[in-house]
Amino acid sequence: MAGRIEDYALIGDMQTAALVCRDGTVDWLCLPRFDSHAIFAGLLGNEEHGFWRLGPAFPAGAEPPTANRRSYRGDSLILESEWDTPRGTVRVTDFMPPRDGAPQLIRIVEGVSGRVPMRSALRMRFSYGRIVPWVHRYESRTVAVAGPDSVWFDTPAETYGEALTTYADFTVAPGDRIAFTISWQPSHKEAPPEPEPEQSLEATEDFWREWVGHCTYHGPYREAVVRSLITLKALTYAPTGGIVAAPTTSLPEDIGGVRNWDYRYTWLRDAAITLSSLLRTGYREEARAWREWLLRAVAGDPENLQIMYGIAGERELGEAELDWLPGYENSAPVRVGNGAAHQLQLDVYGEVTEALHLAHMTGLARNDYASLLQLKLIRYLEKHWQEPDEGIWEVRGPRRHFVHSKVMAWVAVDRTIKLMESGDVDGPLERWKDLRDEIHRDVCEKGYDKERNTFTQSYGSRELDASLLLIPQMGFLPPDDKRVIGTIEAIQRELSTSDGFILRYPTDGDHAGVDGLPGDEGAFLACSFWMADDLAMIGRVDEARKLFEKLLALRNDLGLLAEEWDPRLQRQVGNFPQAFSHVPLIDTALRLTASGAYGG
């Protein structure tokens, strides 16, 4: 069985990523891209679906030992795990070098003390665990081939095959360093160059040191902010600038349930808020690359904006179920692709426009097409903002007039008006000012419950929704407005878990709720960060700081967050690590630092 979600570490090369468990097992890796088929899919099944374990040898039938210590090497994505055994101590260093050729996963075993028996067990299964490749020797190398893919395995250790698995048994003493590398290559091409693990390690460390050096945040939460920034960088597909929501699919929001989705794509919402965090911490190049990705992705059809695209801008992300995989802790179905790609989510227009506005305000070089795109988006909204949609949470029930969607439509118009007032573009300024006022009036009249003094999830409903916490953050109303304060307090009363974290919206157990799905889910971490932001904005800064620090304590030992926290099971749930959790962590840290609301 796979480990708990928080037991995993992330390594990656800005084109794909692997998850490494505490026992030294790589249970998830897609090659050559984030959205490619997995060659290790044990995370969503069992060892028959592919894994690579490297650690101290252990008796047959026993559980593999977990590392006594693990950490990233400084501010990098180089993972170091150490085991203390009766025979000595051993260290394994795992990393994926930022690539200029074949993608590689490199693992270096180092003896620290004593003489430690070790074992590498490599079981490659292509196509998400379904296909057993042809594994054979090619000169001094081992290669696995199936269809269009080949994976090359290199190590100086002696290897042997048994039960469709490649093993290496060896012993390390102090000072010994033995490297193991897998490299992907299209099967019709010649062998990739033999790896140079030590040089690659040095180059990878240099890359991360240089990249982190651009961070402009030096406040009290720097460790958490930098780790979140590194995670966001790792989720960026370097060739195009697209940013995946997470490197995994189908890690459940409800253990044993059906809320299992593929997050290996670029959501405009997630990518736009990621861009804003990067811009505010000094990373203009990533912001520029994302803006160029956006312009390519929507080119030719900007009015029909999709909520998500493939990492190179692909539009078709058809959803399918992999019925041979039982799912993480039997959470089925396992899905690839995402059928929500063609939903109508009007809030996306606001998030994209807000990101473009922030890029403009922070001095990112002007792009005339970006300004033209912004005008096209508003012309679309002018005709369609009054329609119901599926909303920020991608409900699979009926469309509704979601309040958050209307607020973000207002944001899109407001930021475009500001662009026109700056003199950078021309447009129907007065007409769009009237439109902005009309949307604002509509929301305040139809989305506000006067009796309870709170905005509601959708027009005419009584349900609450944590996305309403963004009303003051987007400038729709000032923080001291009684309706804003009433909404914050209502969400605290009705959507808080027993430990003070925030649910997205009410769910209904065995019955389909507003989202059209049965089952419940954990506290959505982004919403809890939004609550901390709002509390700081209305002057309750001590309460905001305490909630923020409780959220920081939910991170795993490496500083990583999934999508949600299950208060019943006291564990992380959902795809991992999740950009939509790490972005608001950064934003809240910046806000609390600016307000002086931190301990110590």
Secondary structure, DSSP 8 states (H G I E B T S, - for coil): ----GGG-EEEE-SS-EEEE-TTSEEEEEESSSTTS-EEE-GGGS-GGG-EEEEEE---TTS-----SEEEESSSSS-EEEEEEETTEEEEEEEE----SSS-EEEEEEEEEEE-EEEEEEEE--HHHHTB--EEEEETTEEEEEETTEEEEEE-SS--EEETTEEEEEEEE-BT-EEEEEEEEEETTS-------HHHHHHHHHHHHHHHHTT----STTHHHHHHHHHHHHHTEETTTTEE-S-S-B---SSTTSS---B--SEEHHHHHHHHHHHHHTT-HHHHHHHHHHHHHHHTT-GGG--SEE-TT-------EE-TT---GGG----EES-GGGG---THHHHHHHHHHHHHHHTT----HHHHHHHHHHHHHHHHHTTS-B-TTTT-SS--B-BHHHHHHHHHHHHHHHHHHHTTSS---HHHHHHHHHHHHHHHHHHSEETTTTEE-SBTT-----GGGGHHHHTTSS-TT-HHHHHHHHHHHHHSB-TTS-B-SS---TTS--TTS--S---EEHHHHHHHHHHHHHTT-HHHHHHHHHHHHTTS-TTS---SEEETTTTEEESSSS-HHHHHHHHHHHHHHHHHT----
